[in-house]
Amino acid sequence: MLEVDSTGTSHEIGVSHGSIAKAEIARSITFYQNLFQKHCSMDWETVKSFALKYQTYLSSSWPQYVSEMEGVAQGAGVTYGDILALNVRTEIAFGNFSDGCTALSWKGAGTSILGQNWDWNTEQSENLIHLKIKKGNGLSIQMITEAGIIGKIGMNSLGVACTLNALKARGVSFTSLPCHLALRTVMESSSRSAAITTLSTSGVASACHILVADSTGGTGLECSSIDIVQLPMNDKGIVTHTNHCIVPHAKGFVEEPDWLPDTRFRLRRIEELLNGAKEEEPSVEVVEKLLADEQEGDGAAICRTSKGGNNNLATLFSVVMDLKNVRGRVKVGRPARPDEKVVFDFA
């Protein structure tokens, strides 16, 4: 996996990202051009026009993200509209398609672990990068992301981390933070509580589940374009989520029927595995074993295998983060048989 080291101002961070990952960004744009055309009948110019509807809000409320995305575009030799479209990809399709993942937060007596399998189209695996950012204020961020996207799944040097589960529900907001920029905002935060406060104030532009955690534990945020509902830890210090809503939402919220038939099986299965591990103290090693589970139900497992044909979803990486010791381990590819290993280390 390509490692991208970026330091300096927001613009400088973006230029480094774009320059180093230029080939991966070009391929990522092509991937989404084809995907939006196939699934949404939107050509790329239409996609970029849609994305630019966020520009007024982002320029006024989050100019640092605009500056960074402009830098990515400059470094990669593409337009700002191309990069903005990648960063608002979740919102563009109004939930017509998304990735399928299994995530968990587990707080023990002396540990706090956050982990996830990220499942998506196998064609995009070659465009994943390990993005490392060091900001001028001393904060460092490390994440696994799709090239060109400035926020996804990872953690910061204060031990604040996030994962993402796609949800399918109608509606978007053009005056709230797009999903992937909301993830970046978590990794810019000083604590779990600070991240929750920021997102609750800004709102999130489309349906998704963001699991926010630090050394004090985790909180699930089921987001839609009209509300954010918190999912607290249970009495065992655990939060789990897959790809359907678990908690009630505001009047007017409309969730689509399960777009992945295995989502409820995977949620039951991870909870079953956690119950079986309840005598153990949470650790990276224990959670890695859970996320490597290959027992299938309703057509898929937590450690997902591509079925080929029109169903080419597979686990592209698995990440487990120790938030007390501020370290993480990534298994690239299916965690049962990883192709490569990457470390988040802030020492």
C-alpha positions as a printed Julia matrix, in Angstrom:
347×3 Matrix{Float64}:
   0.0     0.0     0.0
   1.32    3.43   -0.91
   2.39    5.53    2.1
   1.77    9.26    1.74
   3.53   11.59    4.21
   2.1    15.11    4.29
   3.13   18.03    6.49
   2.66   21.79    6.68
  -0.32   24.0     5.95
  -3.61   22.6     4.72
  -2.66   23.46    1.14
   0.82   21.95    1.49
  -0.63   18.77    2.98
  -2.95   18.51    0.01
  -0.22   19.12   -2.57
   1.9    16.32   -1.05
  -1.07   13.96   -1.07
  -1.88   14.77   -4.68
   1.7    14.59   -5.93
   2.65   11.32   -4.23
  -0.65    9.56   -4.99
  -1.13   11.03   -8.48
  -1.55    7.67  -10.23
  -3.89    6.31   -7.56
  -6.03    9.46   -7.68
  -6.36    9.23  -11.46
  -7.48    5.61  -11.17
  -9.87    6.47   -8.34
 -11.52    9.16  -10.47
 -11.92    6.67  -13.31
 -13.38    4.09  -10.93
 -16.04    6.5    -9.67
 -16.74    7.87  -13.14
 -17.67    4.34  -14.2
 -19.55    3.57  -10.99
 -21.74    6.68  -11.04
 -22.49    6.19  -14.73
 -23.46    2.55  -14.19
 -25.5     2.87  -11.0
 -26.83    6.44  -11.14
 -26.77    7.3   -14.87
 -24.67   10.37  -14.01
 -21.78   11.38  -16.24
 -18.71   12.89  -14.57
 -19.57   16.51  -15.42
 -22.98   16.03  -13.77
 -21.28   14.45  -10.77
 -18.92   17.42  -10.42
 -21.79   19.89  -10.72
 -23.58   18.11   -7.91
 -20.45   18.13   -5.75
 -20.0    21.87   -6.22
 -23.33   22.46   -4.46
 -21.32   21.97   -1.25
 -18.82   24.69   -2.1
 -20.63   27.64   -0.5
 -21.06   25.82    2.81
 -17.55   24.36    2.88
 -15.89   27.66    1.93
 -17.64   29.52    4.72
 -17.53   26.87    7.46
 -14.57   24.57    6.67
 -12.09   26.56    4.56
  -9.18   24.4     5.71
 -10.72   21.4     3.96
 -11.28   23.41    0.79
  -7.64   24.5     0.86
  -6.45   20.93    1.34
  -8.64   19.6    -1.48
  -7.39   22.4    -3.75
  -3.88   21.29   -2.9
  -4.68   17.65   -3.71
  -6.05   18.74   -7.09
  -2.96   20.84   -7.79
  -0.58   18.04   -6.85
  -2.48   15.43   -8.85
  -2.93   17.65  -11.91
  -6.74   17.37  -11.88
  -9.53   19.86  -11.22
 -10.83   20.85   -7.81
 -14.23   19.53   -8.91
 -12.7    16.08   -9.44
 -11.36   15.99   -5.88
 -14.49   17.46   -4.31
 -16.54   14.8    -6.09
 -14.42   12.04   -4.55
 -14.83   13.56   -1.1
 -18.62   13.8    -1.38
 -19.08   10.46   -3.13
 -21.38    9.21   -0.37
 -23.75   12.13   -0.89
 -23.75   12.11   -4.7
 -25.64    8.86   -5.11
 -28.33    9.64   -2.5
 -27.63    6.26   -0.96
 -28.1     4.27   -4.17
 -25.03    2.21   -3.36
 -22.35    2.09   -0.68
 -19.78   -0.05    1.06
 -20.59   -2.78    3.58
 -18.57   -3.06    6.77
 -18.5    -4.48   10.31
 -17.25   -2.23   13.13
 -16.87   -2.47   16.91
 -15.66   -0.49   19.91
 -14.74   -2.4    23.07
 -13.76   -0.75   26.37
 -12.13   -2.91   29.01
 -10.74   -2.21   32.46
  -7.48   -0.9    31.07
  -7.91   -0.78   27.33
 -10.07    0.73   24.6
 -10.08   -0.96   21.2
 -11.71    0.2    17.95
 -11.8    -2.04   14.9
 -13.41   -2.48   11.51
 -13.4    -4.51    8.32
 -13.88   -2.24    5.3
 -15.69   -3.98    2.47
 -15.9    -2.46   -0.98
 -15.51   -3.14   -4.68
 -12.31   -5.11   -5.29
 -11.38   -2.82   -8.21
 -10.73   -0.02   -5.74
  -8.22   -1.98   -3.66
  -5.25   -0.73   -5.71
  -6.21    2.88   -4.94
  -6.1     2.66   -1.14
  -3.35    4.65    0.56
  -1.88    5.02    4.04
  -2.22    8.78    4.53
  -0.03   10.29    7.26
  -0.58   13.94    8.14
   1.41   16.12   10.51
  -0.22   19.47   11.14
   1.41   22.72   12.16
  -0.2    22.54   15.62
   1.62   19.27   16.33
  -1.35   16.95   15.82
  -0.66   13.88   13.68
  -3.28   11.82   11.86
  -2.99    8.42   10.2
  -5.71    6.79    8.13
  -6.43    4.32    5.38
  -8.33    6.13    2.67
  -9.1     6.08   -1.01
  -6.61    8.26   -2.87
  -7.86   11.82   -3.15
 -10.24   11.54   -0.17
  -8.96   13.5     2.84
 -10.92   11.71    5.58
 -11.81    8.09    6.2
 -10.88    5.42    8.78
  -8.07    6.08   11.24
  -6.85    7.86   14.35
  -4.84   10.79   15.63
  -1.88   11.16   17.98
  -4.25   11.87   20.89
  -5.88    8.47   20.49
  -9.12    9.75   18.94
 -10.34    7.44   16.19
 -13.26    6.65   13.91
 -14.7     3.97   11.67
 -17.48    4.11    9.08
 -20.5     1.97    8.17
 -22.59    2.84    5.13
 -26.35    3.2     5.63
 -28.92    3.54    2.89
 -31.51    6.26    3.45
 -33.04    9.04    1.41
 -31.99   12.65    1.49
 -28.89   14.84    1.61
 -28.15   18.22    3.16
 -26.0    20.85    1.43
 -25.44   22.75    4.7
 -23.93   19.93    6.77
 -20.58   18.12    6.72
 -20.29   15.47    4.01
 -19.66   12.03    5.46
 -15.95   11.72    4.66
 -15.2    15.23    5.89
 -17.08   14.4     9.08
 -14.68   11.47    9.55
 -11.73   13.83    9.08
 -13.26   16.16   11.67
 -13.27   13.34   14.23
  -9.56   12.85   13.61
  -9.0    16.59   14.1
 -10.63   16.42   17.56
  -9.08   16.36   21.01
 -11.44   13.73   22.44
 -14.45   11.55   21.74
 -16.74   14.05   23.46
 -15.29   16.99   21.52
 -15.8    15.13   18.22
 -19.41   14.32   19.09
 -20.1    17.94   20.02
 -18.65   19.2    16.73
 -20.62   16.78   14.57
 -23.81   17.34   16.53
 -23.45   21.05   15.84
 -22.52   20.77   12.16
 -24.75   17.84   11.24
 -23.78   15.18    8.7
 -24.99   15.51    5.12
 -26.11   11.94    4.44
 -26.88    8.63    6.06
 -23.94    6.78    7.61
 -22.79    5.36   10.94
 -19.62    6.87   12.43
 -18.14    5.06   15.43
 -16.13    7.57   17.47
 -13.78    6.35   20.2
 -10.88    7.28   22.43
  -9.32    5.82   25.58
 -12.61    6.4    27.46
 -14.63    4.15   25.12
 -16.81    4.51   22.05
 -20.06    6.08   20.88
 -21.92    5.22   17.7
 -23.39    8.09   15.71
 -26.18    7.03   13.36
 -26.36    9.97   11.01
 -28.91   11.07    8.45
 -29.43   14.32    6.59
 -31.9    15.39    9.28
 -30.53   14.04   12.57
 -27.75   12.28   14.49
 -28.74    9.65   17.06
 -26.17    8.37   19.55
 -25.63    4.69   20.22
 -23.91    4.36   23.61
 -21.79    1.51   24.95
 -23.72   -1.39   26.46
 -23.08   -2.64   29.98
 -20.08   -4.6    28.68
 -18.45   -1.49   27.2
 -19.24   -2.51   23.63
 -20.73   -0.79   20.56
 -21.22   -2.77   17.33
 -22.6    -1.82   13.93
 -23.0    -3.07   10.38
 -25.13   -1.58    7.57
 -28.65   -0.96    8.87
 -30.1     1.43   11.44
 -30.34    0.2    15.02
 -31.95    3.17   16.8
 -35.1     5.23   16.03
 -34.7     8.49   14.11
 -36.6    11.73   13.68
 -39.94   11.91   11.93
 -39.36   12.05    8.19
 -36.35    9.72    8.23
 -36.81    6.94    5.67
 -34.39    4.02    5.64
 -34.34    1.92    2.5
 -34.82   -1.88    2.75
 -31.64   -3.77    3.62
 -29.37   -3.28    0.61
 -27.02   -5.97    1.88
 -28.96   -9.08    2.97
 -26.08  -10.12    5.24
 -26.02   -6.96    7.39
 -28.16   -8.4    10.19
 -26.29  -11.7    10.17
 -22.94   -9.91   10.51
 -24.25   -7.85   13.43
 -25.53  -10.98   15.21
 -22.3   -12.81   14.46
 -19.94  -10.11   15.8
 -22.05   -9.85   18.95
 -21.93  -13.63   19.33
 -18.16  -13.62   18.94
 -17.8   -10.79   21.46
 -19.93  -12.69   23.96
 -17.63  -15.67   23.49
 -14.62  -13.47   24.21
 -16.12  -11.74   27.25
 -13.67  -13.35   29.67
 -10.76  -11.78   27.81
  -9.46   -8.24   28.18
  -9.96   -6.32   24.92
  -6.79   -6.3    22.84
  -5.71   -5.8    19.26
  -4.97   -9.51   18.96
  -8.4   -10.61   20.2
 -10.29   -8.2    17.94
  -8.15   -9.15   14.93
  -9.29  -12.75   15.41
 -12.94  -11.69   15.55
 -12.64   -9.68   12.33
 -11.03  -12.67   10.56
 -14.19  -14.76   11.11
 -15.25  -16.53    7.91
 -18.55  -18.09    8.99
 -21.11  -17.09    6.37
 -24.75  -16.22    6.76
 -27.14  -14.75    4.2
 -24.39  -14.88    1.62
 -21.42  -13.26    3.37
 -19.11  -13.32    6.38
 -17.55  -10.65    8.58
 -14.37  -11.43    6.62
 -16.04  -11.07    3.24
 -15.05  -12.94    0.08
 -15.9   -11.64   -3.38
 -18.49  -13.83   -5.08
 -17.5   -12.59   -8.54
 -19.81  -11.42  -11.3
 -21.94   -8.49  -10.18
 -21.09   -9.14   -6.52
 -17.46   -8.11   -6.2
 -17.64   -6.76   -2.66
 -14.84   -8.08   -0.46
 -13.0    -7.03    2.68
 -10.24   -4.77    1.36
  -8.63   -4.07    4.72
  -9.09   -4.63    8.43
  -7.94   -2.11   11.02
  -7.7    -2.48   14.82
  -6.63    0.47   16.96
  -5.44    0.5    20.59
  -6.53    3.94   21.74
  -4.82    3.92   25.14
  -1.41    3.12   23.68
  -2.15    5.08   20.48
  -1.21    2.38   17.99
  -3.02    0.56   15.24
  -2.54   -2.42   12.96
  -3.94   -2.78    9.46
  -4.23   -6.01    7.52
  -4.45   -5.2     3.83
  -6.75   -7.57    2.0
  -8.96  -10.11    3.74
  -7.78  -10.35    7.39
  -7.97  -14.15    7.37
  -5.27  -14.13    4.66
  -3.74  -10.64    4.5
  -1.56   -9.51    1.63
   0.32   -6.9     3.65
   0.44   -5.32    7.1
   0.59   -1.61    7.96
   1.15    0.02   11.36
  -0.21    3.27   12.79
   2.59    4.45   15.11
   2.97    7.97   16.5
   6.2     7.43   18.45
